Amino acid sequence: MPQALHAGAEPRDLVWHDEAACAALAAQLAQALQPGLRAGGSLTLELHGTLGAGKTTFTRHLLRALGVQGRIKSPSYAVVEPHEAPGMAIHHFDFYRFNDPQEWEDAGFRDLFGAPGLKVVEWPEKAAGLLPVADLQMHIGVVGEAEAETPAADDTPPARSVRLLAGTPTGQAVKELLHG
């Protein structure tokens, strides 16, 4: 089980019973992030979970809630997709295809992570030890994933378990603004 990174930070555990619950948390997070990001702040959000857990779906809802217009595609092949929303820069990273953490350094991402704006990172473990401490981590799991290999008989997608962990005081402040 993941551990809280920020001293004294308690994890927040949630369940998404459907995609509407995912979208609702994304909207809450967007509302919590906007003032700081528009004032030139920075936040790194790491998304952890297996293939199909909902990392990219959550990111799409978050970016829409932040005001990103146009197509929002997964950066699986490009590794990073830049986005702009009113008054803020956003970079969506997907390190799934990295074979060596050194690829992060070679790609020149240090400058992007040092710049203001939101950095959403899927598969951060593939850049092990090179990323800055995440302000907020989101661990997404499929409820019952260990017990069931097949979807429910009625084709209802399984619920998702979500654990939020703060890695910095900024992340803790944002996490405290979220409810659900």
Rosetta blueprint (number, residue, H / E / L):
1 M L
2 P L
3 Q L
4 A L
5 L L
6 H L
7 A L
8 G L
9 A L
10 E L
11 P L
12 R E
13 D E
14 L E
15 V E
16 W E
17 H L
18 D L
19 E H
20 A H
21 A H
22 C H
23 A H
24 A H
25 L H
26 A H
27 A H
28 Q H
29 L H
30 A H
31 Q H
32 A H
33 L H
34 Q H
35 P H
36 G H
37 L H
38 R H
39 A L
40 G L
41 G L
42 S E
43 L E
44 T E
45 L E
46 E E
47 L E
48 H E
49 G L
50 T L
51 L L
52 G L
53 A L
54 G L
55 K H
56 T H
57 T H
58 F H
59 T H
60 R H
61 H H
62 L H
63 L H
64 R H
65 A H
66 L H
67 G L
68 V L
69 Q L
70 G L
71 R L
72 I L
73 K L
74 S L
75 P L
76 S L
77 Y L
78 A L
79 V L
80 V E
81 E E
82 P E
83 H E
84 E E
85 A E
86 P L
87 G L
88 M E
89 A E
90 I E
91 H E
92 H E
93 F E
94 D E
95 F L
96 Y L
97 R L
98 F L
99 N L
100 D L
101 P L
102 Q H
103 E H
104 W H
105 E H
106 D H
107 A L
108 G L
109 F H
110 R H
111 D H
112 L H
113 F H
114 G H
115 A L
116 P L
117 G E
118 L E
119 K E
120 V E
121 V E
122 E E
123 W L
124 P H
125 E H
126 K H
127 A H
128 A L
129 G L
130 L L
131 L L
132 P L
133 V L
134 A L
135 D L
136 L E
137 Q E
138 M E
139 H E
140 I E
141 G E
142 V E
143 V L
144 G L
145 E L
146 A L
147 E L
148 A L
149 E L
150 T L
151 P L
152 A L
153 A L
154 D L
155 D L
156 T L
157 P L
158 P L
159 A L
160 R E
161 S E
162 V E
163 R E
164 L E
165 L E
166 A E
167 G L
168 T L
169 P H
170 T H
171 G H
172 Q H
173 A H
174 V H
175 K H
176 E H
177 L H
178 L L
179 H L
180 G L
